[in-house]
Amino acid sequence: MTSGSGLKPEQIPSLMNGAIQPHAAEKYRFDAFLPSPCVQNHAANLAFLADGTLTCVWFGGTMEGMGDISIYMSRLPAGSSHWSDAEKMSDDPQKSEQNPLIFTAPDGDVWLIFTSQTSGNQDGAVVKRRISADGGRTFGPVEILCDRPGTFVRQPIVVNSKGDWLLPVFRCIGAPGQRWTGDADTAAVLISRNAGSSWDMIDLPGSVGAVHMNIVPRGDGRLVAFFRNRFATHILRSASEDDGMTWTAPAPTGLPNNNSSIQAVALKDGRIAIIYNHSSALTSSDRRHSLYDEIEAEEGAPAEPAEAASAADGRPKAIWGVSRAPMSLVSSGDGGETFGDPVHLETGDGYCLTNNSKDALNREYSYPSIVEGPDGALHVAYTYYRRAIKYVRLEPGYGF
């Protein structure tokens, strides 16, 4: 099953009204573009609140890394066919605030968690939070959750069978005297045994290049995790048999990865669903110097394309610019050991050699999020051309 929109960049702004509409060509599928006042919108994350409201958080502004990048949130009340206007959830004019997620704690508090950095310096990022005591209607002040420089989040908190909170993170590590490029990033887990009052960090062995760790519980203290791959080869997988205290080294799955985000979720029928770009460095020759090369060029740094050469320390370099398309959905019935055939929700060339949304040149579908509703419907959100956040609902009759 494959779907392509065929939209031109100039058509998107008028569609960003939050109205959910039946898909023109596919039964049991409904689409919407979320409202936003920003020219760039990226890195969506979906989560249900206790009252049944589906929330979507993302970051928006002019361009990733700029000081006007802030966190936004839209809501879809239970039974509604219209997403609410975007609420601005952070506003530090000196920082680019990115990669938000929503977590409903066991005590009912709702946490908004996100990163905060200067320019493209991800190795200087810290993690911030806001907490809601009224079910997500209003949020308290911005606080620091983790001040260890270079700590980044993307995926949801998981509560293990012991009641510990596991927040997967990745460590953005830069070489001395050089800009961060992603070459040496590693995976870690922040663990709280006191409901988020304090956190300990556990580093994953052999995890250079494994980022955006996404933990999926499997029962009986068993956990599996999936990762984005900085070297644009394959989605990676790791496992824990002790509630997330120790992990195997991330190893390749049979799914490709293009150094862009993925997300996995455990379904009620026992399968794991993963949404991702079915592409890799082997399927696309597009390359760019770094994620922030447009900002770096303005600041005097080189902006020539980077190749998959060895770094000075013998390790490979992160690969950027690989096509971010198609947007694909796949499932596994054996915990991520093997996968069925993918369903392509969106097709196109996925051009992502620029982050500049003002010029409407970017055509990526990226940074997806997926949750399952109480009725078995799958709810998906992802970046559309870096101009909008697109929402897709797949009813049970869709047949995935």
N, C-alpha and C positions, 0 to 999 in steps of 0.2 A: 504494500500500500504506500503510495507516494503522493505528496501534495506540494504544489508550488504556487506561490501567491502571484507572481508577476507584477507586483507593485513597483512603481517608480518612486524614488525618494521624495519627490515633490507631492505625492499623493498622501503621504503618511500623516502630516500634521492635522489635516481635516478629519482623520479617522480616530484621533486620540481623544475620544469622548467617553470612554468607559462602557459603552453599550455593547452587550453580548449578543451576537448575531449568529444564526445558523450558518455553517460553512456552505459555500455555494456548491461544492462538488461532493462532499462526504456526509453521509448520514451519521448521526450520533456525535457529531463534532460541532462545537460552538467556539467562536473567536471574539476577541476584543482587543483594542489598544487602550492601555491605561492613560488617564489624563495626567499631564505633567506640564508645568510652566517652563521646563528646561529644553534646550536644544539638544543636549546629550543625556541619555538615560541608559543605565547599564547595571548589571549584577543583581538581578531580581532574586528574592527569596520568598517563598510562600510558607504560611503557617496558619493553622486554625486556632482561634481563640475558644475559650470554654463555652461561650454562648453560640457557637456555630459560625461566627464571622470568619471569613477567609481574609487574611491580610497578605499584602505584598509590600515588601520594602526593597528599595534599590538606591543607587546614588545618581544624582543629576547635577548638571551645571553646564559649563561650556566645553570642558575637555578634562578627561581623567588626569589627575595630578595638579590641576589648577586650584587656587584658593577658594573658588566659588563652588567647588564640588561639595554637596551636602547630601544628607540622608533624607529620603522621602518615603511616605507610607500611604497606601490606598487600601480601602476596605470594601469587601463584598459581603453585606449582611446575608444571613441564611435566607434563601428564597428570593433574593434580589436578582435582577438581570442587568444591574448597572454598578460599575465600580465607582467609588466616591472620588471626589477631587483629591489631589495629592496634598498631604500634610507635610510641612517641612519639619524634620525631627532633629536636625543638628544645624549649627550655624556659626562655625569658627572661620572667620574670613582669612585666617593665616594658614589653614590646613585643608588638605584634600581628604575628605572623610568618605570611606569606601566600605564595600563588602558587608552590608548589614545582614543581621539575622534576628528572628524573633523566637523566644523560648518561653513557654509557659512552665513555670516551676511547679513542683508537687504541692507547694502551699498556695498556689493560685496566682502568685505574682507573675507579671509578664515582663521579661527582660528584652530590651533592645540592645544589641551588641554590634559594634562596628570598629573599623580601624581609623587611624588619624595619622597623617604624614605631611611633610613639607615637600612640595614639588613632586618629582619622580623618585624621591629617596625612600624606597620601601624598606631599606635596612634601618631607617630611623623611626619606623611606625610604632605606635603604641595602640593598645586595645582599650576602647571606652565602652561605657554602658549607661543606660537609663532604665529605671525600674518603675513599673506601674503597679499600684496596689489596688486598682479598681477594675481589673480584668482587661486592661489594655485601652481604656477610654482616655486616660491622661497619664503622662509620664513625669517622673521626678527629674532632678538636675542631672547633668552629665557628670559622670565620675570615671576615674581610671580603674579599669579592671586588671590590666597587666601593663606595667611600665618598662618591661624589658625590651629595649629597642630592636626593631626588626620582627616583632611578633605580629602575625597576620591571621585573620579568621576568614572563613567563607561558609563553612557547613554547620549544621545545627548541633546543639548540645544533646547528648544522650545520657539518660540516667540508667546506670547498670543495676544488676539484681541486688547489690548491696546498698543502693541508694546514693552512691557516689555520682557526681556530675562529671561527665567527660566532655571537654570542649576541645575538639581537634583544631590544631593550629599548624602553621608552617613558619619556619624561621628564615627570614630574608637576610642573607649574609653577603656582605660586600667585601671585596679585596681592599686592603689598605691603600688609600690615595686614589681609588677608582670608584666610578659610579656603580651602583647596584645593577646587575644584569640578569640575575636569576641563576647563574651557573652553579652556585654552591648551596642553593636552598635545600632545607631538610624538613622532615615532618616531626611533629611532637604532639603530645596531648597534655592539656592543662586539666588537672584532677582536683576537684573540691570535695572534701569529706564533711564539710560543714555548711552546706546549702549556699555556696558561693561567697562565703566570708573570706576565705583564703584559698590559694591555688598552689599546687605543686606541678612542676613541668617534668614530663617523662619524654625523653628523646627516643625516636624509633631507630633501630640499627639499620645500617645500609640504606638510608633513605635520601641520599643526595639526588635531587631532581624530582622527588615525590612530594607534591604539594596538594592543597585543597582536600586533605584527608576527610573522607565521608564515612562515618561509622554506622554500621547497620547491625542491630542486635539479632541474634539467632536463637536465643534461649539457652538455659543451663550454663550461664556464664560465658557462652561463646559469642564472639563478635567478629565481624568481617569488615574490612575497610577498603575503599577504592580511592584512587588518586589520579589527579592530573599529572602529566609527565612533561617536565621542562624540556626534554630532549625530543619531544614530538614523535614518539614511536608508538607506545601502547598505553592504554589505561593500566594502572598497576593495582595490585591486590595484596593485602596483608591480613593476617588473622590473629586473634587472641583467644586463648582458652581459659583465661583467669580474670574475666570482667574488665579487660583493658589495662591491666597492670604491666603486662609484657606483650610484645608483638613480634611476629615474624618480619623479616626484611621484605619490603615491597618487591613483588615480582610481576612480570608482564602477564596480562590476560590475553585473550584472543581478540580483544577490541582495540581498534586504532585510537590514537590521541594526537592532537595537533598543538599541544601546549595551550589548551583552553579548558575552561571549567567543565565539570560533569556534575551530576547529582544522582544518587541512588536512594531507593526507598524500599522497605519491606512491605509487600502487599498482603492482604488478608488471606489470599489463597496459598500463601507460602512462598511465592516467587519473589525475587528481587528485580525491580525494574530500574534501569539506568537510562538517563537521557544525556545525550552527548553529541559531538560532531563526529560523524563517521569519516574521518580523514586523518592524515598524518603527514610527516615530512616526505614520505614515499609517494604520496598522491598529489602533492603540490610543490612546485618549485619556488613559490613566492617566499621571500625573506625580507626582513627589516632588521635594522641594527639592534633595536631594543623596543620594549613596550612604550617607552617615553621619548623616542628619538626626536619627535617634533619639539618637545619642551627642551631637550638637551641641545638641539641645534640652535635654538634661540639663546641658550646660555653658553654657547661656544664649544660644545662637545661634538665629536665626530658623529656623522649620521649615515655612514656607508653601511650597506647590508652586511650582516654577519653570516658566516658560513659555519657548518658543523665541524669546525676544526678543533684541535686540542688546545686547551688553555695552557698557560705557562706551567701549571702544576700537573699537567697530564690528564686532567679531567675534560670531558667534552663541554662545549658551550651550549647554553640554552638557545633554542631555535624559536624565533619569533616571525610572525607574518604568514604562517601556513593558513590556507583557506579555512574559514570558520563556517563551513557548510558541508553536507546537509545537517539539519537538526533532526536527530534520529532517536528512536526509542526502541529498547531491546529488553528482553527478560531472561532470567536464569532460574532454573528450578533446582539447582544444586549449589546454592550459595556463592555463585560467581565463578565456578570452575569452568562451565561452558555456557554458551548463549545461543538463543534462537536467531532467526533472521530479523534484521532491523526493520522498523517502520519509519519512513522518512516523513516527518511532519512538515518540513520546509526544505525546498531545494533551491539552488542558485550557485553563483560562483564564490560566494563567501569572502569577497575581497576585503582585506583588513590591513592594508599597508599604510593606512592613516587612521588616527583617532579623531580627526577633525570633523565634527558633525555639522559645522556651519557651512562647509562646502558640499555636503551631501554626497561624498564620494564613497564612504564606507558602506559595504553591503553584507556585513557579517550577521549570522544568527548564532548567538553565543550565550554563555553563562546561564544555563537552564536551571530551573527548579521544578520539583515534582512532589506532590502529596496525593494521597488517596482520601476521598471523602467517605463519610459514613455510609453512603449508598453504593460505594464501589466505583464511583466516577473518579477519573484521574484528572487532576488539575495541574497544569503546566504553565510556566511563565519563562520568557527568555528575551534577551536583547534582540531588537530588530533594527539592523543598519546603524546601531548606536544612536538612533534617533528616538526610539520608543521601546517600551516594554510591551510585548505581546502576550496575551493570555489565551490559553486553549483549554477547553473542557472536553474530555472524551467520556461519553456516557458508556455504561456497561455494554450496551449493544454494539459498540465500536468493534469489539472482537479482539482486542489486544491480549 
